[in-house]
Amino acid sequence: MRFLRTAFVLAALASVDACARDLSMFGVLRVDLPQPPLETPAPGRWGYSLDLGYQNTWSMSPNIEDYFTNRQAQRQFTATDLLFIRSLEGEKFLVDGELGVIDFTVRRQLDAHWGIRGTVGVIGYTGGFMDSTIEGFHRAFGFRDYLRPSVPRNLFTVLTEFQNGDSQTRLDAPSSGLLDPEIGVRYSWFERPAPWNLVLDAAMKIPVAGRRAYLSNGGWDVGTQATLQGVWGKHVGTASASLTYSRGGGVIETGGYRLAPGMMLGYEYALADATRGFVQGSLYRYPLNSDDTAIGGLRQRKSQLEVGFRHRYGDSTFEFSIVEAFGAFNGLPDFGIQLGWSTR
């Protein structure tokens, strides 16, 4: 918990041109492909960014959902519940907890088109503090609560049993630690959208210490992304398509590497000379197939909506956004916060 409080203080003091990274416990250990800025830095310029993502996950398999639906008790999870869930037929998973990630990135613009970057991150897990707020948010807007009141608030719980033999029971939060570093290269067709631009990204995650529970999937993950940007007066449109080749990690391990496509659509509006509001919708798959799990929802899609603001002050850009999962299987981040600062 101390790690997460420190993370919020750092982000508030520093508080980027980036789409919210996947913070799900099913996908947070994969390679990340941030969105490019609208303007390419001048050749030779250095850039730095600090990003904080914090999210809450409440997710379960259909058989556990049926169990909680038929159980009368609320706000409890006992040894009897654990034994009964373990006896259920078929695959099962229950994930309840929060995590925070801080990423620090250094960028270098080589010439008018090519740029490189390196990213290091640290992650922390906790039972959290957001459950009550999220339940109130869902009630206020009429969203489904996915049986959140079935268990006590702010407890970290991971209970899984998948057909690939991956099984675990964790009733306390894993240790915090360093994530695998990433390196990336970027090519911008033009210096800035006039009125459009095409930006190509490639990235690799380096497993410096092999597989580490909840810290590294042990894989040399790679990913590519193509982003089309358009500017019309105060309006900005963005469309990205990505493809990653990665292992799983965290809640579920995979037997090998998996392809996972994704896409993002975004819109920005200039509220003032230095302030923009934005909304971004993302849709992509987890790196899982039928060898890993027979639960179809986990092999289909994950979707999320991000809404926020960016403000530029001098050479710095500050960002705040909230992230909510929509229209996908109940195995993804439910609610998250993104804070960021970048400079060049």
ROZANU-952929 format. One record per residue (C-alpha): residue number from 0; residue in three letters; chain; x, y, z. Coordinates in nm, 3 decimals. Example, Ala and Ser with C-alpha at 12.3 -4.5 7.8 and 13.67 -1.06 7.14 Angstrom:
2
pos;code;unit;c1;c2;c3
0;ALA;A;1.230;-0.450;0.780
1;SER;A;1.367;-0.106;0.714
END
This chain:
344
pos;code;unit;c1;c2;c3
0;MET;A;0.000;0.000;0.000
1;ARG;A;0.292;0.236;0.071
2;PHE;A;0.409;0.188;-0.290
3;LEU;A;0.071;0.296;-0.428
4;ARG;A;0.050;0.606;-0.206
5;THR;A;0.398;0.705;-0.317
6;ALA;A;0.295;0.650;-0.680
7;PHE;A;0.002;0.889;-0.647
8;VAL;A;0.224;1.155;-0.488
9;LEU;A;0.481;1.127;-0.770
10;ALA;A;0.212;1.148;-1.036
11;ALA;A;0.044;1.443;-0.868
12;LEU;A;0.374;1.631;-0.850
13;ALA;A;0.467;1.545;-1.208
14;SER;A;0.109;1.531;-1.336
15;VAL;A;0.136;1.228;-2.221
16;ASP;A;0.059;1.149;-2.531
17;ALA;A;-0.036;0.785;-2.466
18;CYS;A;-0.335;0.558;-2.475
19;ALA;A;-0.406;0.385;-2.145
20;ARG;A;-0.196;0.069;-2.126
21;ASP;A;-0.355;-0.266;-2.051
22;LEU;A;-0.363;-0.284;-1.670
23;SER;A;-0.559;-0.607;-1.647
24;MET;A;-0.399;-0.879;-1.435
25;PHE;A;-0.446;-1.094;-1.748
26;GLY;A;-0.236;-0.864;-1.966
27;VAL;A;-0.028;-0.614;-1.768
28;LEU;A;0.294;-0.814;-1.814
29;ARG;A;0.280;-0.792;-2.196
30;VAL;A;0.472;-0.550;-2.416
31;ASP;A;0.313;-0.203;-2.426
32;LEU;A;0.251;0.008;-2.740
33;PRO;A;0.183;0.372;-2.641
34;GLN;A;0.018;0.615;-2.880
35;PRO;A;0.249;0.862;-3.060
36;PRO;A;0.226;1.241;-3.006
37;LEU;A;0.089;1.464;-3.280
38;GLU;A;0.420;1.646;-3.331
39;THR;A;0.753;1.475;-3.401
40;PRO;A;1.037;1.626;-3.194
41;ALA;A;1.320;1.800;-3.374
42;PRO;A;1.619;1.579;-3.463
43;GLY;A;1.857;1.533;-3.171
44;ARG;A;1.598;1.619;-2.905
45;TRP;A;1.554;1.407;-2.593
46;GLY;A;1.217;1.343;-2.432
47;TYR;A;1.114;1.207;-2.093
48;SER;A;0.782;1.088;-1.954
49;LEU;A;0.646;0.954;-1.627
50;ASP;A;0.314;0.769;-1.633
51;LEU;A;0.105;0.623;-1.353
52;GLY;A;-0.177;0.377;-1.415
53;TYR;A;-0.392;0.246;-1.133
54;GLN;A;-0.683;0.006;-1.176
55;ASN;A;-0.929;-0.214;-0.998
56;THR;A;-1.021;-0.561;-1.126
57;TRP;A;-1.324;-0.765;-1.023
58;SER;A;-1.365;-1.065;-1.251
59;MET;A;-1.489;-1.424;-1.239
60;SER;A;-1.572;-1.725;-1.453
61;PRO;A;-1.938;-1.814;-1.527
62;ASN;A;-1.950;-2.105;-1.278
63;ILE;A;-1.830;-1.885;-0.990
64;GLU;A;-2.078;-1.618;-1.099
65;ASP;A;-2.357;-1.878;-1.072
66;TYR;A;-2.233;-1.975;-0.726
67;PHE;A;-2.239;-1.616;-0.596
68;THR;A;-2.578;-1.557;-0.758
69;ASN;A;-2.733;-1.849;-0.567
70;ARG;A;-2.552;-1.785;-0.239
71;GLN;A;-2.748;-1.581;0.014
72;ALA;A;-2.460;-1.436;0.218
73;GLN;A;-2.311;-1.098;0.125
74;ARG;A;-1.975;-0.935;0.201
75;GLN;A;-1.802;-1.255;0.304
76;PHE;A;-1.560;-1.510;0.160
77;THR;A;-1.491;-1.799;0.394
78;ALA;A;-1.296;-2.125;0.390
79;THR;A;-1.627;-2.298;0.306
80;ASP;A;-1.668;-2.077;-0.001
81;LEU;A;-1.313;-2.158;-0.107
82;LEU;A;-1.368;-2.534;-0.076
83;PHE;A;-1.700;-2.519;-0.260
84;ILE;A;-1.555;-2.316;-0.547
85;ARG;A;-1.261;-2.555;-0.575
86;SER;A;-1.511;-2.842;-0.613
87;LEU;A;-1.694;-2.679;-0.905
88;GLU;A;-1.664;-2.863;-1.235
89;GLY;A;-1.466;-2.714;-1.519
90;GLU;A;-1.227;-2.422;-1.535
91;LYS;A;-1.267;-2.140;-1.290
92;PHE;A;-1.117;-1.808;-1.191
93;LEU;A;-1.190;-1.530;-0.943
94;VAL;A;-0.977;-1.212;-0.949
95;ASP;A;-1.034;-0.928;-0.703
96;GLY;A;-0.770;-0.662;-0.638
97;GLU;A;-0.594;-0.348;-0.747
98;LEU;A;-0.258;-0.266;-0.899
99;GLY;A;-0.053;0.039;-0.987
100;VAL;A;0.218;0.078;-1.252
101;ILE;A;0.473;0.358;-1.287
102;ASP;A;0.653;0.378;-1.624
103;PHE;A;0.954;0.600;-1.689
104;THR;A;1.044;0.649;-2.056
105;VAL;A;1.341;0.814;-2.227
106;ARG;A;1.311;0.904;-2.598
107;ARG;A;1.563;1.025;-2.856
108;GLN;A;1.472;1.168;-3.197
109;LEU;A;1.740;1.053;-3.443
110;ASP;A;1.630;1.249;-3.750
111;ALA;A;1.314;1.394;-3.904
112;HIS;A;1.150;1.052;-3.920
113;TRP;A;1.314;0.801;-3.684
114;GLY;A;1.304;0.794;-3.304
115;ILE;A;1.391;0.540;-3.033
116;ARG;A;1.279;0.488;-2.673
117;GLY;A;1.352;0.287;-2.360
118;THR;A;1.102;0.223;-2.080
119;VAL;A;1.140;0.084;-1.728
120;GLY;A;0.848;0.026;-1.493
121;VAL;A;0.759;-0.081;-1.142
122;ILE;A;0.434;-0.250;-1.037
123;GLY;A;0.258;-0.284;-0.703
124;TYR;A;-0.041;-0.498;-0.602
125;THR;A;-0.289;-0.441;-0.319
126;GLY;A;-0.639;-0.520;-0.199
127;GLY;A;-0.702;-0.155;-0.267
128;PHE;A;-0.939;0.118;-0.160
129;MET;A;-1.160;0.181;-0.466
130;ASP;A;-1.432;-0.083;-0.422
131;SER;A;-1.682;0.143;-0.245
132;THR;A;-1.628;0.428;-0.494
133;ILE;A;-1.670;0.198;-0.793
134;GLU;A;-1.989;0.044;-0.656
135;GLY;A;-2.131;0.394;-0.604
136;PHE;A;-2.027;0.495;-0.957
137;HIS;A;-2.201;0.191;-1.105
138;ARG;A;-2.519;0.257;-0.907
139;ALA;A;-2.523;0.625;-1.007
140;PHE;A;-2.505;0.549;-1.379
141;GLY;A;-2.707;0.228;-1.379
142;PHE;A;-2.416;-0.003;-1.467
143;ARG;A;-2.412;-0.371;-1.376
144;ASP;A;-2.219;-0.444;-1.054
145;TYR;A;-2.115;-0.800;-1.153
146;LEU;A;-2.197;-0.926;-0.801
147;ARG;A;-1.930;-0.711;-0.634
148;PRO;A;-2.120;-0.713;-0.300
149;SER;A;-2.067;-1.091;-0.279
150;VAL;A;-1.727;-1.055;-0.109
151;PRO;A;-1.566;-0.814;0.142
152;ARG;A;-1.426;-0.493;0.003
153;ASN;A;-1.057;-0.419;-0.049
154;LEU;A;-0.920;-0.772;-0.027
155;PHE;A;-0.676;-0.919;-0.280
156;THR;A;-0.795;-1.258;-0.407
157;VAL;A;-0.682;-1.471;-0.701
158;LEU;A;-0.833;-1.818;-0.738
159;THR;A;-0.775;-1.999;-1.068
160;GLU;A;-0.785;-2.343;-1.228
161;PHE;A;-0.734;-2.360;-1.605
162;GLN;A;-0.721;-2.655;-1.843
163;ASN;A;-0.353;-2.594;-1.920
164;GLY;A;-0.274;-2.700;-1.562
165;ASP;A;-0.220;-2.346;-1.432
166;SER;A;-0.380;-2.337;-1.086
167;GLN;A;-0.327;-2.098;-0.797
168;THR;A;-0.485;-1.972;-0.478
169;ARG;A;-0.368;-1.635;-0.350
170;LEU;A;-0.543;-1.453;-0.066
171;ASP;A;-0.283;-1.180;-0.023
172;ALA;A;-0.121;-0.934;-0.261
173;PRO;A;0.201;-1.032;-0.445
174;SER;A;0.520;-0.838;-0.380
175;SER;A;0.593;-0.519;-0.571
176;GLY;A;0.884;-0.515;-0.811
177;LEU;A;1.041;-0.408;-1.140
178;LEU;A;0.876;-0.497;-1.470
179;ASP;A;1.076;-0.606;-1.772
180;PRO;A;1.231;-0.311;-1.960
181;GLU;A;1.118;-0.228;-2.313
182;ILE;A;1.288;-0.078;-2.615
183;GLY;A;1.108;0.070;-2.914
184;VAL;A;1.156;0.240;-3.249
185;ARG;A;0.919;0.485;-3.421
186;TYR;A;0.892;0.613;-3.778
187;SER;A;0.682;0.923;-3.858
188;TRP;A;0.589;0.980;-4.220
189;PHE;A;0.560;1.356;-4.165
190;GLU;A;0.679;1.588;-3.890
191;ARG;A;0.319;1.661;-3.793
192;PRO;A;-0.030;1.596;-3.938
193;ALA;A;-0.087;1.832;-4.230
194;PRO;A;-0.366;1.742;-4.226
195;TRP;A;-0.277;1.375;-4.173
196;ASN;A;0.020;1.161;-4.070
197;LEU;A;0.113;0.794;-4.049
198;VAL;A;0.326;0.673;-3.757
199;LEU;A;0.473;0.322;-3.732
200;ASP;A;0.589;0.172;-3.400
201;ALA;A;0.772;-0.147;-3.303
202;ALA;A;0.864;-0.255;-2.950
203;MET;A;1.030;-0.542;-2.766
204;LYS;A;1.008;-0.642;-2.399
205;ILE;A;1.329;-0.792;-2.257
206;PRO;A;1.298;-1.063;-1.984
207;VAL;A;1.609;-0.965;-1.788
208;ALA;A;1.559;-1.219;-1.506
209;GLY;A;1.335;-1.488;-1.660
210;ARG;A;0.982;-1.563;-1.544
211;ARG;A;0.889;-1.395;-1.216
212;ALA;A;0.543;-1.440;-1.064
213;TYR;A;0.328;-1.131;-1.126
214;LEU;A;0.634;-0.935;-1.246
215;SER;A;0.744;-1.099;-1.574
216;ASN;A;0.603;-1.359;-1.812
217;GLY;A;0.960;-1.452;-1.906
218;GLY;A;0.900;-1.382;-2.275
219;TRP;A;1.072;-1.175;-2.543
220;ASP;A;0.742;-1.009;-2.635
221;VAL;A;0.730;-0.801;-2.953
222;GLY;A;0.465;-0.575;-3.099
223;THR;A;0.394;-0.347;-3.394
224;GLN;A;0.148;-0.061;-3.437
225;ALA;A;0.035;0.166;-3.721
226;THR;A;-0.134;0.496;-3.628
227;LEU;A;-0.316;0.732;-3.864
228;GLN;A;-0.355;1.089;-3.734
229;GLY;A;-0.570;1.367;-3.876
230;VAL;A;-0.609;1.732;-3.772
231;TRP;A;-0.889;1.965;-3.881
232;GLY;A;-0.887;2.295;-3.695
233;LYS;A;-0.959;2.221;-3.329
234;HIS;A;-1.044;1.857;-3.404
235;VAL;A;-0.803;1.561;-3.398
236;GLY;A;-0.884;1.205;-3.504
237;THR;A;-0.666;0.900;-3.439
238;ALA;A;-0.695;0.537;-3.552
239;SER;A;-0.446;0.263;-3.459
240;ALA;A;-0.408;-0.105;-3.541
241;SER;A;-0.164;-0.322;-3.345
242;LEU;A;-0.039;-0.678;-3.325
243;THR;A;0.160;-0.832;-3.040
244;TYR;A;0.337;-1.167;-3.015
245;SER;A;0.365;-1.249;-2.647
246;ARG;A;0.322;-1.489;-2.361
247;GLY;A;0.062;-1.456;-2.089
248;GLY;A;0.159;-1.399;-1.728
249;GLY;A;0.006;-1.298;-1.398
250;VAL;A;-0.332;-1.461;-1.351
251;ILE;A;-0.282;-1.716;-1.631
252;GLU;A;0.036;-1.853;-1.786
253;THR;A;0.049;-1.971;-2.146
254;GLY;A;0.230;-2.268;-2.293
255;GLY;A;0.393;-2.052;-2.560
256;TYR;A;0.367;-1.731;-2.759
257;ARG;A;0.032;-1.603;-2.883
258;LEU;A;-0.074;-1.342;-3.139
259;ALA;A;-0.306;-1.072;-3.010
260;PRO;A;-0.449;-0.805;-3.244
261;GLY;A;-0.591;-0.475;-3.125
262;MET;A;-0.733;-0.144;-3.241
263;MET;A;-0.796;0.205;-3.103
264;LEU;A;-1.011;0.500;-3.217
265;GLY;A;-0.959;0.842;-3.058
266;TYR;A;-1.091;1.196;-3.079
267;GLU;A;-0.949;1.519;-2.930
268;TYR;A;-1.087;1.871;-2.915
269;ALA;A;-0.890;2.185;-2.836
270;LEU;A;-1.070;2.348;-2.543
271;ALA;A;-0.805;2.623;-2.527
272;ASP;A;-0.464;2.696;-2.677
273;ALA;A;-0.288;2.457;-2.437
274;THR;A;-0.572;2.228;-2.318
275;ARG;A;-0.737;1.940;-2.499
276;GLY;A;-1.014;1.701;-2.402
277;PHE;A;-1.002;1.351;-2.547
278;VAL;A;-1.187;1.022;-2.564
279;GLN;A;-1.036;0.691;-2.679
280;GLY;A;-1.194;0.351;-2.732
281;SER;A;-0.977;0.037;-2.740
282;LEU;A;-1.055;-0.319;-2.845
283;TYR;A;-0.805;-0.605;-2.839
284;ARG;A;-0.760;-0.970;-2.746
285;TYR;A;-0.572;-1.137;-2.469
286;PRO;A;-0.281;-1.360;-2.585
287;LEU;A;-0.475;-1.681;-2.515
288;ASN;A;-0.603;-1.968;-2.729
289;SER;A;-0.791;-2.295;-2.684
290;ASP;A;-0.478;-2.468;-2.550
291;ASP;A;-0.476;-2.226;-2.257
292;THR;A;-0.845;-2.208;-2.163
293;ALA;A;-1.186;-2.324;-2.283
294;ILE;A;-1.351;-2.012;-2.137
295;GLY;A;-1.444;-1.844;-2.462
296;GLY;A;-1.476;-1.494;-2.319
297;LEU;A;-1.108;-1.484;-2.226
298;ARG;A;-1.014;-1.570;-2.586
299;GLN;A;-1.236;-1.308;-2.747
300;ARG;A;-1.194;-0.940;-2.674
301;LYS;A;-1.127;-0.674;-2.416
302;SER;A;-1.270;-0.325;-2.461
303;GLN;A;-1.226;-0.006;-2.265
304;LEU;A;-1.316;0.362;-2.288
305;GLU;A;-1.075;0.634;-2.174
306;VAL;A;-1.184;0.996;-2.116
307;GLY;A;-0.951;1.272;-2.005
308;PHE;A;-0.766;1.601;-2.052
309;ARG;A;-0.419;1.708;-2.164
310;HIS;A;-0.261;2.041;-2.078
311;ARG;A;0.064;2.175;-2.219
312;TYR;A;0.281;2.413;-2.018
313;GLY;A;0.606;2.512;-2.183
314;ASP;A;0.784;2.196;-2.290
315;SER;A;0.575;1.979;-2.055
316;THR;A;0.246;1.802;-2.109
317;PHE;A;0.026;1.690;-1.819
318;GLU;A;-0.252;1.432;-1.853
319;PHE;A;-0.537;1.295;-1.645
320;SER;A;-0.791;1.034;-1.755
321;ILE;A;-1.027;0.769;-1.625
322;VAL;A;-1.075;0.427;-1.785
323;GLU;A;-1.389;0.212;-1.776
324;ALA;A;-1.441;-0.132;-1.929
325;PHE;A;-1.742;-0.173;-2.160
326;GLY;A;-1.907;-0.437;-2.373
327;ALA;A;-1.671;-0.728;-2.314
328;PHE;A;-1.635;-1.045;-2.112
329;ASN;A;-1.607;-0.999;-1.735
330;GLY;A;-1.234;-1.067;-1.726
331;LEU;A;-1.077;-0.725;-1.761
332;PRO;A;-1.002;-0.402;-1.570
333;ASP;A;-1.326;-0.261;-1.436
334;PHE;A;-1.214;0.093;-1.355
335;GLY;A;-0.881;0.274;-1.374
336;ILE;A;-0.703;0.609;-1.345
337;GLN;A;-0.418;0.734;-1.564
338;LEU;A;-0.188;1.024;-1.473
339;GLY;A;0.105;1.138;-1.681
340;TRP;A;0.378;1.394;-1.743
341;SER;A;0.608;1.431;-2.040
342;THR;A;0.867;1.683;-2.148
343;ARG;A;1.116;1.737;-2.428
END
